Amino acid sequence: MSGQAIDEKQLIGTGLKKRTEEALANDFLRKAVAFTTDKLRTGKRQAMDDFGHWEEWRERARAIRKHVVENLDYYLTQFSDNVAKTGGHVYFCQSGEEAVRTFLDIAEKRRAKLVAKGKSMVSEEIHLNHRLEEKGIEAIETDLGEYILQLAKETPSHLIIPAIHKNKQQIADIFSAESGESFAPETKVLAGYARQRLRNYFLEADIGLTGCNFAVAESGSITLVSNEGNGRMVSTLPKCHVVVMGMERLVPSYDDLEVVLNMLARSATGQKLTTYTSMITGPRREGELDGPEELHVIVLDNGRSAQLGDPVFQEVLHCIRCAACLNVCPVYRHVGGHTYGSVYSGPIGAVLTPLLQQDMKEAGQLAYASSLCGACYEACPVKIPLHDMLVQLRARKVKLGLTPLAERVAFKTYQTAFGNVTLYRMAAKSVYYLQKPLIRKGYIKQGIGPLAGWTQSRFLPMKPKKSFRERWEELQRELKAQGRPGSGASAQGGDRA
Ligand code: SF4
């Protein structure tokens, strides 16, 4: 059993428009995503108010992340040394392929046949389940949402609520198909079934695999936050624990951890703290009863270090994966996560995916999946200016000549017309005459070409014969003829008081 492998390059590029249309036509999906993201937003707002001094906390969290990313080499070395001191092993992997091979080597040495997985977006990023399946190793997702999606052969559609697009009836159907029994669509029943199924996997797994919410450099500790407790089971019951983490997921100290944990839980779900917060420092020591015999930490680069030193994009590495930007994004809320065709969706996904894949042609199209309203920046607990980054990604696409020919011609024409006042006036005048065949009762109700999409859900008011500037100048002349002083302001913008 494995999660559906994603061919991201194929999905992201040509499929984006089609997936958007499908998502918009899916009323259930839109309602389900809006319902849950509304709940998360309300919870976050309440948590911010209760906490108080939110902007100061936000600034502090940003400063911590900025400091870590600016000194990543130092903190990675400190973290790695401390993991080694406690008996663990650290592997630095440049690419997803290298990370997969490292994991397979560990699995081979342990003769592993079964891997119990906690929630790990990085393992999704490197398509680990798919590769394990190829090698005959069974990987079981133990996070409830991920487990549902694994059975449904789907990928996550939200960073922290992977099955956000499914309701209880759909989950009951999935579990019924899996077990041959019939389940009522009730939370208790469904959670009970999953708990009973997963318990054996925790006990039988050869390897427990988890992600890492934050790694503490000063102690070499791995921090896992979860609301289900599966992370704790996966990291303690199997004899071998493998952590797969992005190279930027560090904080210098426990003091810093306190700040980012406070921001993560509140921003993600509105909780003060997640139900389980586990800090793991090394494998089981002599005399200890619990914990794995081995701890391996795979630290993944996969395009992250390419952002270091970039004046615009380095900040994307500050992300703490809280998903607050998804919950407020008007685009994500309408189309859900699968539309993005990438493991990472929403505004952070639209920025991160082209950067990590270093692919502006296909993945770069995600930069247009935004209204640039800036809600993502306002929601972000570490103040990442995602909307600015999306504009910069679009600019990069233009510079690389990756935009369609028609678009390039249109903008060149626009630039020429707006750069010359005579041409601008002529162009503005001609629009009045060009629009005439399309006008119905003062509106363009059915546009052609690029206008067709615009008028699908709204009417475009017709451009009046005279521009504001012409009418203003006329008015000034009339007032002058009547011997009245007028405003004195020029329509050329001379008076800006
Ligand atoms: S970009 Fe900000 S809001 Fe979005 S997931 Fe990352 S930390 Fe959270």
Boltz pocket constraint, residues with backbone or C-beta under 6 A from the ligand:
constraints:
  - pocket:
      binder: B
      contacts: [[A, 318], [A, 319], [A, 320], [A, 321], [A, 322], [A, 323], [A, 324], [A, 325], [A, 326], [A, 348], [A, 376], [A, 379], [A, 380], [A, 381], [A, 382], [A, 383], [A, 384], [A, 386]]
      max_distance: 6.0
